[in-house]
Every structure is written in C-alpha cells, then in structure tokens.
Amino acid sequence: MAKLTKESLEKRVVSPNTVTTNYIRVGMSTCGVAAGADDVYAAFIEEADKRKTNMKILKCGCIGACYAEPLVEVAVEGMPTVLYGKVNRETAVKILDKHILQKTIVQDFVFDGILRR
C-alpha cells in the first residue's frame, strides 16, 4: 500500500458542499441496528426498486447521534445533503417519494435542522 501524503489526501478531498452523486446512506452501527436500521435499509432497497430509481442505497457506520437513530443521509444532485433522524419504514417511503422523486425536503424528519449545502 502506498504511503499517504498531504498531496495525495488533498486530491481525494471533496467539498462537503458538493454533491456529485445521488445516494441514500443508512447508519448501520449497533445503535442504528438496535433502533431499526435493518428494516429501514430493507425498505429503501425494496421501495427504490419498485420506483425504479437509480439511487445508491448504502450502509455506513456511526453517524454520531445515537438518540436520533435510525439516521439517514440523502444526497440528490442539485439539492443540499440532508440528514434525517428517527426514520422508520413509513418515513423511508416518504423520503423516496418526496425527496428523491419530487425533489422536496421532508421537513418533519430533518434531523435537528441540519442541512448541508
């Protein structure tokens, strides 16, 4: 494995303000799984397939706010990246229908008002 240098790391840095791909990332650490993230992840997979979206559905580790799990980060090109909290199967469907397909943020589930641009 090549040694990491400051220059090689700088080449990898993508501004958090730049969304280059569409994805849904579900927090699947132990706290997320205990709060129902497995069901939320499965719902996103099933419902995205039904709607024939090209969204990448990804698993990730701890997002850092266990009390708000399951946490879901959604990035859609042309929109701010949004972190949703306390997501369940029903909320996952709303996120797909509204945020992904209609490009409208689901305000009721935005985690603590955090929106990244």
C-alpha positions in Angstrom: 0.0 0.0 0.0 1.3 3.4 -1.0 2.2 5.9 1.8 -0.4 8.6 2.2 1.0 12.1 1.7 -0.6 15.5 2.2 -0.8 15.9 -1.6 -2.5 12.5 -2.1 -5.0 13.3 0.5 -5.8 16.7 -0.9 -6.6 15.1 -4.3 -9.2 12.9 -2.5 -10.9 15.8 -0.7 -14.4 16.6 -2.0 -16.1 19.7 -0.6 -19.0 18.7 1.7 -20.9 21.4 -0.2 -20.6 19.5 -3.5 -22.9 16.6 -4.2 -21.6 14.7 -7.2 -23.7 11.5 -6.9 -27.1 10.5 -5.7 -27.2 8.3 -2.7 -29.1 7.3 0.4 -26.8 6.3 3.3 -28.3 4.4 6.3 -26.4 4.4 9.6 -25.9 0.8 10.5 -23.8 0.9 13.6 -25.0 -1.1 16.6 -27.2 1.8 17.8 -28.7 2.2 14.4 -29.4 -1.5 14.1 -30.9 -1.6 17.6 -33.2 1.3 16.6 -34.4 -0.5 13.4 -31.9 0.5 10.7 -32.1 -3.0 9.2 -35.8 -2.5 8.4 -35.2 1.0 7.1 -32.4 -0.2 4.8 -34.6 -3.0 3.5 -37.5 -0.6 2.9 -35.2 1.7 0.9 -34.0 -1.2 -1.2 -37.5 -2.6 -1.8 -39.2 0.8 -2.5 -36.4 2.2 -4.7 -36.6 -1.0 -6.8 -40.4 -0.6 -7.1 -40.0 3.0 -8.2 -37.1 2.1 -10.5 -34.8 4.9 -9.1 -31.1 4.8 -9.7 -30.3 5.8 -6.2 -27.3 4.1 -4.5 -28.5 2.7 -1.2 -25.5 2.5 1.1 -24.8 1.3 4.6 -22.4 3.3 6.8 -21.2 3.2 10.4 -22.0 5.6 13.3 -23.2 9.0 12.2 -22.8 10.3 15.7 -26.2 10.9 17.3 -27.4 7.6 18.7 -30.5 9.1 20.3 -31.8 10.0 16.8 -31.3 6.6 15.1 -32.0 5.4 12.6 -30.3 8.2 10.8 -30.3 8.5 7.0 -28.3 10.9 4.9 -29.7 11.7 1.5 -27.8 13.4 -1.4 -29.6 14.4 -4.6 -27.8 16.4 -7.2 -28.9 20.0 -7.2 -30.2 19.8 -3.6 -28.5 20.2 -0.2 -27.4 16.9 1.5 -29.9 16.2 4.2 -29.7 14.1 7.4 -33.0 12.6 8.5 -33.5 11.2 12.0 -35.8 8.7 13.6 -36.5 7.1 10.2 -38.8 4.1 10.0 -40.3 2.2 7.1 -43.1 4.7 6.5 -40.6 7.7 6.6 -38.3 5.9 4.2 -41.2 5.7 1.7 -41.9 9.4 2.2 -38.2 10.3 1.6 -38.2 8.3 -1.6 -41.4 9.8 -2.9 -40.9 13.4 -1.9 -37.1 14.0 -1.6 -35.9 11.7 -4.3 -38.7 11.8 -6.9 -40.2 15.2 -6.2 -37.0 17.0 -5.0 -38.8 18.3 -1.9 -37.2 18.0 1.5 -39.3 16.1 4.1 -39.1 18.8 6.7 -40.8 16.8 9.5 -37.9 14.4 9.7 -34.9 16.6 9.1 -32.5 15.9 12.0 -32.2 18.8 14.3 -32.5 21.3 11.4 -29.2 20.3 10.0 -28.9 20.9 6.2 -25.5 20.9 4.5 -25.1 22.8 1.2 
